[in-house]
Amino acid sequence: MKPIEFSDFSRYRSALMGAAMLFVMFFHVSMPKSELMYGVVRCGNIGVDMFLFLSGIGLWYAWTKTPRLRHFYWRRYVRIYPAWLLMAALFYIMNYAQYGAKSYSPDIPNLVANILVNWSFWRIDDLTFWFIPAIMMMYTFAPFYMQLIIRWPSYRWLPVLFMVWAVMVQYYPPVHASVGHVEIFWSRIPIFLIGINCGKWVKEQRTLEGQALGGIALLFVLSFAMCIEFENHWRGRFPLFVERMVYIPCSISGMVLLCQLFRHAPSWLLRFLAFVGGISLELYLIHIHFVYKYITPFHLGYCLTALLMIAVSIPLAWLLSKLVDLIVGLLPKEI
């Protein structure tokens, strides 16, 4: 049996990110709980974990190639910030104009802070674009984690520490009172750090024996089944971080299996997924509040709504990416 190659995470990175984005978009479309596929659709939330894991791998490549903080931050933020500023300004200004002090921005300073850094996420757990401030914060501390594990490899165990921290955020009163409102951020740090850890194995092109694929498939089936059980029968009866801990083995094992499928997938499918992965940031910013919001009043049903949302969002996201490319082209290569 052919060995499992960690380098597949890099080889199929764009296609995996495209698949992750589609999973997230399917997750965001509302489906009645009575539907047979409800639990499966809700598990599309693991797309977030796939993004964070793959981002961690990419950061390891970037840092070990050019370990300079200014270069690192400039390359990361110039990818996110122009698109973010455009869409955040459009959303939060419209929201403020419509709702005034009852909006996400109770006053002008908060409006400016929301456009600049999505301050309302950190202030009141505004989940409108929560992934953007979360990933920017992770980018901020990532170089220091990578420096730490390069110098002292034993600190690669820190993802476990953050799993414990996620428990404290939920159950330890002083911690919960101060930072419990952004639990969605804390519980996603472990998968991000695991991705950074895995970056070394990917870059070194390490492998696992092919016989391990059976165990990985079993891990996926069990964790995916548990996630479906959570969604179908336990939603609202347990802290959300518990399911997000299960997302970790589910997303990683799922990506290993996807890589095996991609080896035999038609080239047109890989090109499509890679294209979607290339505009995943723009799709994230556009699809919910600028497309889906205006489709739901027509009550078209889940499948038609999801397909129409994707069909409209992709060209809009592509146009946004081209506009951002023009803006970035006017900026210096590096400050």
C-alpha positions as a Markdown table, in Angstrom:
| # | Residue | x | y | z |
|---|---|---|---|---|
| 1 | Met | 0.0 | 0.0 | 0.0 |
| 2 | Lys | 1.3 | 3.4 | -1.0 |
| 3 | Pro | 2.6 | 5.5 | 2.0 |
| 4 | Ile | 0.6 | 8.4 | 3.3 |
| 5 | Glu | 2.6 | 11.6 | 2.4 |
| 6 | Phe | 2.4 | 14.6 | 4.7 |
| 7 | Ser | 3.5 | 16.7 | 1.7 |
| 8 | Asp | 0.0 | 16.1 | 0.3 |
| 9 | Phe | -1.2 | 18.8 | 2.7 |
| 10 | Ser | 1.0 | 21.2 | 0.7 |
| 11 | Arg | 0.4 | 19.7 | -2.7 |
| 12 | Tyr | -3.4 | 19.9 | -2.4 |
| 13 | Arg | -3.5 | 22.9 | -0.1 |
| 14 | Ser | -5.6 | 25.1 | -2.4 |
| 15 | Ala | -8.0 | 22.4 | -3.2 |
| 16 | Leu | -8.4 | 21.5 | 0.5 |
| 17 | Met | -9.1 | 25.2 | 1.3 |
| 18 | Gly | -11.7 | 25.3 | -1.5 |
| 19 | Ala | -13.4 | 22.2 | 0.0 |
| 20 | Ala | -13.2 | 23.8 | 3.5 |
| 21 | Met | -14.8 | 27.0 | 2.2 |
| 22 | Leu | -17.7 | 25.1 | 0.5 |
| 23 | Phe | -18.2 | 23.2 | 3.8 |
| 24 | Val | -18.5 | 26.5 | 5.7 |
| 25 | Met | -20.9 | 27.9 | 3.1 |
| 26 | Phe | -23.1 | 24.8 | 3.3 |
| 27 | Phe | -23.0 | 25.1 | 7.1 |
| 28 | His | -24.2 | 28.7 | 7.0 |
| 29 | Val | -27.4 | 27.9 | 5.0 |
| 30 | Ser | -30.3 | 27.2 | 7.4 |
| 31 | Met | -31.8 | 23.7 | 7.3 |
| 32 | Pro | -34.7 | 22.4 | 9.5 |
| 33 | Lys | -33.5 | 20.1 | 12.2 |
| 34 | Ser | -36.1 | 17.5 | 11.0 |
| 35 | Glu | -34.2 | 17.0 | 7.8 |
| 36 | Leu | -32.2 | 13.8 | 7.5 |
| 37 | Met | -29.0 | 15.6 | 6.5 |
| 38 | Tyr | -29.2 | 18.2 | 9.2 |
| 39 | Gly | -26.4 | 16.8 | 11.4 |
| 40 | Val | -24.1 | 16.3 | 8.4 |
| 41 | Val | -24.6 | 19.9 | 7.1 |
| 42 | Arg | -24.0 | 21.3 | 10.6 |
| 43 | Cys | -20.7 | 19.5 | 10.6 |
| 44 | Gly | -19.6 | 21.8 | 7.8 |
| 45 | Asn | -18.3 | 23.9 | 10.6 |
| 46 | Ile | -15.1 | 21.8 | 10.6 |
| 47 | Gly | -14.2 | 23.8 | 7.5 |
| 48 | Val | -12.9 | 26.5 | 9.9 |
| 49 | Asp | -10.6 | 24.0 | 11.6 |
| 50 | Met | -9.3 | 22.9 | 8.2 |
| 51 | Phe | -8.5 | 26.5 | 7.3 |
| 52 | Leu | -6.6 | 27.0 | 10.6 |
| 53 | Phe | -4.7 | 23.7 | 10.3 |
| 54 | Leu | -3.6 | 24.6 | 6.7 |
| 55 | Ser | -2.8 | 28.1 | 7.7 |
| 56 | Gly | -0.5 | 26.8 | 10.4 |
| 57 | Ile | 1.3 | 24.7 | 7.9 |
| 58 | Gly | 1.7 | 27.6 | 5.5 |
| 59 | Leu | 3.0 | 29.8 | 8.3 |
| 60 | Trp | 5.7 | 27.3 | 9.1 |
| 61 | Tyr | 6.9 | 27.4 | 5.5 |
| 62 | Ala | 6.8 | 31.2 | 5.4 |
| 63 | Trp | 8.7 | 31.6 | 8.7 |
| 64 | Thr | 11.4 | 29.1 | 8.1 |
| 65 | Lys | 12.0 | 30.6 | 4.7 |
| 66 | Thr | 12.2 | 34.2 | 5.9 |
| 67 | Pro | 12.3 | 34.5 | 9.7 |
| 68 | Arg | 11.8 | 38.3 | 9.9 |
| 69 | Leu | 8.9 | 39.7 | 11.9 |
| 70 | Arg | 8.3 | 42.7 | 9.6 |
| 71 | His | 8.4 | 40.6 | 6.5 |
| 72 | Phe | 6.1 | 38.0 | 8.1 |
| 73 | Tyr | 3.5 | 40.5 | 9.3 |
| 74 | Trp | 3.5 | 42.5 | 6.1 |
| 75 | Arg | 2.9 | 39.4 | 3.9 |
| 76 | Arg | 0.1 | 38.1 | 6.2 |
| 77 | Tyr | -1.8 | 41.3 | 6.8 |
| 78 | Val | -1.5 | 42.7 | 3.2 |
| 79 | Arg | -3.4 | 39.5 | 2.2 |
| 80 | Ile | -6.3 | 40.1 | 4.6 |
| 81 | Tyr | -6.5 | 43.7 | 5.5 |
| 82 | Pro | -7.5 | 45.4 | 2.2 |
| 83 | Ala | -10.4 | 43.1 | 1.5 |
| 84 | Trp | -11.3 | 43.3 | 5.2 |
| 85 | Leu | -11.4 | 47.1 | 5.2 |
| 86 | Leu | -13.5 | 47.3 | 2.1 |
| 87 | Met | -16.2 | 44.8 | 3.3 |
| 88 | Ala | -16.1 | 45.8 | 7.0 |
| 89 | Ala | -16.6 | 49.5 | 6.1 |
| 90 | Leu | -19.5 | 48.6 | 3.8 |
| 91 | Phe | -21.2 | 46.4 | 6.4 |
| 92 | Tyr | -20.6 | 48.3 | 9.6 |
| 93 | Ile | -21.4 | 51.7 | 8.1 |
| 94 | Met | -24.7 | 50.4 | 6.7 |
| 95 | Asn | -25.4 | 48.7 | 10.0 |
| 96 | Tyr | -24.8 | 51.9 | 11.9 |
| 97 | Ala | -26.8 | 54.0 | 9.5 |
| 98 | Gln | -29.8 | 51.7 | 9.9 |
| 99 | Tyr | -29.7 | 51.0 | 13.6 |
| 100 | Gly | -27.6 | 53.8 | 15.1 |
| 101 | Ala | -26.7 | 53.3 | 18.8 |
| 102 | Lys | -28.5 | 49.9 | 18.7 |
| 103 | Ser | -26.1 | 48.6 | 16.1 |
| 104 | Tyr | -22.8 | 46.7 | 16.6 |
| 105 | Ser | -21.3 | 50.2 | 16.8 |
| 106 | Pro | -23.0 | 52.2 | 19.5 |
| 107 | Asp | -21.0 | 55.3 | 18.6 |
| 108 | Ile | -18.5 | 56.6 | 16.0 |
| 109 | Pro | -15.3 | 55.5 | 17.9 |
| 110 | Asn | -16.7 | 52.0 | 18.1 |
| 111 | Leu | -17.7 | 52.2 | 14.4 |
| 112 | Val | -14.1 | 53.1 | 13.5 |
| 113 | Ala | -12.7 | 50.3 | 15.7 |
| 114 | Asn | -15.1 | 47.8 | 14.1 |
| 115 | Ile | -13.9 | 48.7 | 10.6 |
| 116 | Leu | -10.2 | 48.6 | 11.7 |
| 117 | Val | -10.1 | 45.5 | 13.9 |
| 118 | Asn | -13.6 | 44.2 | 14.3 |
| 119 | Trp | -13.6 | 45.5 | 17.9 |
| 120 | Ser | -17.1 | 44.3 | 18.6 |
| 121 | Phe | -16.0 | 40.7 | 18.3 |
| 122 | Trp | -13.6 | 41.2 | 21.3 |
| 123 | Arg | -16.1 | 43.5 | 23.1 |
| 124 | Ile | -19.4 | 41.6 | 22.8 |
| 125 | Asp | -18.6 | 38.5 | 20.8 |
| 126 | Asp | -20.0 | 39.9 | 17.5 |
| 127 | Leu | -19.7 | 36.8 | 15.2 |
| 128 | Thr | -20.5 | 38.7 | 12.0 |
| 129 | Phe | -16.9 | 38.3 | 10.7 |
| 130 | Trp | -15.4 | 36.6 | 13.7 |
| 131 | Phe | -12.8 | 34.6 | 11.8 |
| 132 | Ile | -11.0 | 37.7 | 10.6 |
| 133 | Pro | -10.0 | 39.2 | 14.0 |
| 134 | Ala | -9.4 | 35.6 | 15.3 |
| 135 | Ile | -6.9 | 34.7 | 12.5 |
| 136 | Met | -5.2 | 38.1 | 12.6 |
| 137 | Met | -4.6 | 37.6 | 16.4 |
| 138 | Met | -3.3 | 34.1 | 15.7 |
| 139 | Tyr | -1.0 | 35.5 | 13.0 |
| 140 | Thr | 0.3 | 38.0 | 15.6 |
| 141 | Phe | 1.6 | 35.4 | 18.1 |
| 142 | Ala | 2.5 | 32.7 | 15.6 |
| 143 | Pro | 6.1 | 33.8 | 15.0 |
| 144 | Phe | 6.8 | 33.7 | 18.7 |
| 145 | Tyr | 5.4 | 30.2 | 19.0 |
| 146 | Met | 7.5 | 29.1 | 16.0 |
| 147 | Gln | 10.6 | 30.6 | 17.4 |
| 148 | Leu | 9.9 | 28.8 | 20.7 |
| 149 | Ile | 9.5 | 25.4 | 19.2 |
| 150 | Ile | 12.5 | 25.8 | 16.9 |
| 151 | Arg | 14.6 | 26.6 | 20.0 |
| 152 | Trp | 12.9 | 24.2 | 22.4 |
| 153 | Pro | 11.0 | 21.5 | 20.5 |
| 154 | Ser | 9.4 | 20.2 | 23.7 |
| 155 | Tyr | 7.0 | 23.2 | 23.6 |
| 156 | Arg | 5.2 | 21.5 | 20.7 |
| 157 | Trp | 3.0 | 20.2 | 23.4 |
| 158 | Leu | 1.4 | 23.7 | 23.9 |
| 159 | Pro | -1.7 | 22.7 | 21.9 |
| 160 | Val | -2.6 | 20.5 | 24.9 |
| 161 | Leu | -2.2 | 23.4 | 27.2 |
| 162 | Phe | -4.6 | 25.4 | 25.2 |
| 163 | Met | -7.1 | 22.5 | 25.3 |
| 164 | Val | -6.9 | 22.8 | 29.1 |
| 165 | Trp | -7.3 | 26.5 | 28.8 |
| 166 | Ala | -10.5 | 26.0 | 26.8 |
| 167 | Val | -11.9 | 24.0 | 29.7 |
| 168 | Met | -10.9 | 26.9 | 32.1 |
| 169 | Val | -12.5 | 29.4 | 29.8 |
| 170 | Gln | -15.8 | 27.5 | 30.2 |
| 171 | Tyr | -15.7 | 26.4 | 33.8 |
| 172 | Tyr | -13.2 | 28.5 | 35.9 |
| 173 | Pro | -15.3 | 31.5 | 37.0 |
| 174 | Pro | -12.6 | 34.3 | 37.0 |
| 175 | Val | -11.4 | 33.2 | 33.5 |
| 176 | His | -14.9 | 32.7 | 32.2 |
| 177 | Ala | -16.0 | 36.2 | 33.4 |
| 178 | Ser | -13.1 | 37.9 | 31.7 |
| 179 | Val | -12.7 | 36.1 | 28.4 |
| 180 | Gly | -15.5 | 33.5 | 28.2 |
| 181 | His | -17.4 | 35.6 | 25.6 |
| 182 | Val | -14.8 | 34.8 | 23.0 |
| 183 | Glu | -14.7 | 31.1 | 23.6 |
| 184 | Ile | -14.9 | 30.5 | 19.9 |
| 185 | Phe | -11.4 | 32.0 | 19.6 |
| 186 | Trp | -9.8 | 30.1 | 22.4 |
| 187 | Ser | -11.1 | 26.7 | 21.4 |
| 188 | Arg | -9.7 | 27.1 | 17.9 |
| 189 | Ile | -6.1 | 27.8 | 18.9 |
| 190 | Pro | -5.2 | 24.1 | 19.4 |
| 191 | Ile | -5.9 | 23.1 | 15.8 |
| 192 | Phe | -3.9 | 26.2 | 14.6 |
| 193 | Leu | -0.9 | 25.3 | 16.7 |
| 194 | Ile | -1.1 | 21.6 | 15.6 |
| 195 | Gly | -1.0 | 22.9 | 12.0 |
| 196 | Ile | 2.2 | 24.8 | 12.7 |
| 197 | Asn | 3.6 | 21.7 | 14.4 |
| 198 | Cys | 2.7 | 19.6 | 11.3 |
| 199 | Gly | 4.3 | 22.1 | 9.0 |
| 200 | Lys | 7.7 | 20.7 | 9.9 |
| 201 | Trp | 6.7 | 17.2 | 8.8 |
| 202 | Val | 5.1 | 18.5 | 5.6 |
| 203 | Lys | 8.3 | 20.4 | 4.7 |
| 204 | Glu | 10.5 | 17.4 | 5.5 |
| 205 | Gln | 8.2 | 15.3 | 3.3 |
| 206 | Arg | 7.7 | 12.7 | 6.0 |
| 207 | Thr | 5.4 | 9.7 | 5.5 |
| 208 | Leu | 3.3 | 7.2 | 7.4 |
| 209 | Glu | 3.0 | 3.6 | 6.3 |
| 210 | Gly | 0.0 | 3.0 | 4.1 |
| 211 | Gln | -1.5 | 0.5 | 6.6 |
| 212 | Ala | -2.2 | 3.5 | 8.9 |
| 213 | Leu | -4.9 | 4.6 | 6.5 |
| 214 | Gly | -7.4 | 2.1 | 8.1 |
| 215 | Gly | -6.8 | 3.7 | 11.5 |
| 216 | Ile | -7.2 | 7.2 | 10.1 |
| 217 | Ala | -10.4 | 6.2 | 8.4 |
| 218 | Leu | -11.7 | 4.8 | 11.7 |
| 219 | Leu | -10.7 | 8.0 | 13.5 |
| 220 | Phe | -12.7 | 10.0 | 11.0 |
| 221 | Val | -15.8 | 7.8 | 11.1 |
| 222 | Leu | -15.9 | 7.9 | 14.9 |
| 223 | Ser | -15.2 | 11.6 | 15.3 |
| 224 | Phe | -17.6 | 12.5 | 12.5 |
| 225 | Ala | -20.3 | 10.3 | 13.9 |
| 226 | Met | -19.8 | 12.0 | 17.3 |
| 227 | Cys | -20.1 | 15.4 | 15.7 |
| 228 | Ile | -23.4 | 14.4 | 14.0 |
| 229 | Glu | -24.7 | 13.1 | 17.4 |
| 230 | Phe | -23.8 | 16.4 | 19.0 |
| 231 | Glu | -25.7 | 18.3 | 16.4 |
| 232 | Asn | -28.7 | 16.1 | 16.2 |
| 233 | His | -29.4 | 15.4 | 19.8 |
| 234 | Trp | -27.1 | 17.5 | 22.2 |
| 235 | Arg | -27.0 | 21.0 | 20.8 |
| 236 | Gly | -27.5 | 23.5 | 23.6 |
| 237 | Arg | -27.0 | 20.9 | 26.3 |
| 238 | Phe | -23.2 | 21.0 | 26.4 |
| 239 | Pro | -20.4 | 23.6 | 26.1 |
| 240 | Leu | -19.5 | 24.2 | 22.5 |
| 241 | Phe | -15.8 | 23.8 | 23.1 |
| 242 | Val | -16.4 | 20.0 | 23.7 |
| 243 | Glu | -17.6 | 19.6 | 20.1 |
| 244 | Arg | -14.7 | 21.8 | 18.8 |
| 245 | Met | -12.2 | 19.4 | 20.5 |
| 246 | Val | -13.8 | 16.6 | 18.5 |
| 247 | Tyr | -13.4 | 18.8 | 15.3 |
| 248 | Ile | -9.6 | 18.4 | 15.7 |
| 249 | Pro | -9.3 | 14.7 | 14.9 |
| 250 | Cys | -12.3 | 14.9 | 12.5 |
| 251 | Ser | -10.8 | 17.7 | 10.4 |
| 252 | Ile | -7.2 | 16.3 | 10.3 |
| 253 | Ser | -8.3 | 12.7 | 9.5 |
| 254 | Gly | -10.8 | 14.0 | 7.0 |
| 255 | Met | -8.1 | 16.0 | 5.1 |
| 256 | Val | -5.9 | 12.9 | 5.0 |
| 257 | Leu | -8.7 | 11.0 | 3.4 |
| 258 | Leu | -9.5 | 13.9 | 1.0 |
| 259 | Cys | -5.9 | 13.9 | -0.1 |
| 260 | Gln | -6.2 | 10.2 | -1.0 |
| 261 | Leu | -9.3 | 11.0 | -3.0 |
| 262 | Phe | -7.6 | 14.0 | -4.7 |
| 263 | Arg | -4.9 | 11.7 | -6.0 |
| 264 | His | -7.6 | 10.1 | -8.2 |
| 265 | Ala | -9.9 | 13.1 | -8.8 |
| 266 | Pro | -10.4 | 14.6 | -12.2 |
| 267 | Ser | -8.3 | 17.6 | -12.9 |
| 268 | Trp | -11.3 | 19.9 | -13.5 |
| 269 | Leu | -12.5 | 19.2 | -9.9 |
| 270 | Leu | -9.1 | 20.0 | -8.4 |
| 271 | Arg | -8.9 | 23.2 | -10.5 |
| 272 | Phe | -12.4 | 24.3 | -9.4 |
| 273 | Leu | -11.6 | 23.6 | -5.7 |
| 274 | Ala | -8.2 | 25.4 | -6.0 |
| 275 | Phe | -10.0 | 28.4 | -7.6 |
| 276 | Val | -12.5 | 28.5 | -4.7 |
| 277 | Gly | -9.6 | 28.1 | -2.2 |
| 278 | Gly | -7.8 | 31.1 | -3.9 |
| 279 | Ile | -10.7 | 33.4 | -3.2 |
| 280 | Ser | -11.8 | 31.8 | 0.1 |
| 281 | Leu | -11.2 | 35.1 | 2.1 |
| 282 | Glu | -13.3 | 37.1 | -0.2 |
| 283 | Leu | -16.0 | 34.4 | -0.2 |
| 284 | Tyr | -16.1 | 34.4 | 3.6 |
| 285 | Leu | -16.6 | 38.2 | 3.7 |
| 286 | Ile | -19.3 | 38.2 | 1.0 |
| 287 | His | -21.4 | 35.1 | 1.1 |
| 288 | Ile | -23.5 | 35.5 | 4.3 |
| 289 | His | -24.3 | 39.2 | 4.7 |
| 290 | Phe | -24.1 | 40.3 | 1.1 |
| 291 | Val | -25.7 | 37.3 | -0.7 |
| 292 | Tyr | -27.4 | 34.8 | 1.5 |
| 293 | Lys | -29.2 | 37.5 | 3.5 |
| 294 | Tyr | -31.0 | 38.6 | 0.3 |
| 295 | Ile | -31.8 | 35.0 | -0.9 |
| 296 | Thr | -33.5 | 33.7 | 2.3 |
| 297 | Pro | -36.7 | 35.7 | 2.0 |
| 298 | Phe | -37.6 | 33.7 | -1.2 |
| 299 | His | -37.7 | 30.5 | 0.8 |
| 300 | Leu | -36.3 | 28.4 | -2.0 |
| 301 | Gly | -35.4 | 25.4 | 0.2 |
| 302 | Tyr | -31.9 | 24.3 | 1.4 |
| 303 | Cys | -30.4 | 22.9 | -1.8 |
| 304 | Leu | -31.5 | 25.7 | -4.2 |
| 305 | Thr | -30.6 | 28.4 | -1.6 |
| 306 | Ala | -27.1 | 26.9 | -1.1 |
| 307 | Leu | -26.4 | 26.5 | -4.8 |
| 308 | Leu | -27.7 | 30.0 | -5.7 |
| 309 | Met | -25.7 | 31.5 | -2.8 |
| 310 | Ile | -22.5 | 29.8 | -4.1 |
| 311 | Ala | -23.2 | 30.7 | -7.7 |
| 312 | Val | -23.6 | 34.4 | -6.9 |
| 313 | Ser | -20.9 | 34.6 | -4.3 |
| 314 | Ile | -18.1 | 33.2 | -6.4 |
| 315 | Pro | -18.1 | 35.8 | -9.2 |
| 316 | Leu | -18.5 | 38.6 | -6.6 |
| 317 | Ala | -15.6 | 37.2 | -4.6 |
| 318 | Trp | -13.5 | 37.0 | -7.7 |
| 319 | Leu | -14.2 | 40.6 | -8.5 |
| 320 | Leu | -13.3 | 41.6 | -5.0 |
| 321 | Ser | -10.1 | 39.7 | -5.2 |
| 322 | Lys | -9.2 | 41.5 | -8.4 |
| 323 | Leu | -10.0 | 44.9 | -6.8 |
| 324 | Val | -7.8 | 44.0 | -3.9 |
| 325 | Asp | -5.0 | 42.9 | -6.2 |
| 326 | Leu | -5.1 | 46.4 | -7.8 |
| 327 | Ile | -4.9 | 48.0 | -4.3 |
| 328 | Val | -2.1 | 45.8 | -3.2 |
| 329 | Gly | -0.3 | 46.5 | -6.4 |
| 330 | Leu | -0.1 | 50.2 | -5.4 |
| 331 | Leu | 1.5 | 49.3 | -2.0 |
| 332 | Pro | 5.2 | 48.8 | -1.5 |
| 333 | Lys | 6.4 | 45.2 | -1.6 |
| 334 | Glu | 7.4 | 45.4 | 2.0 |
| 335 | Ile | 7.5 | 48.2 | 4.6 |
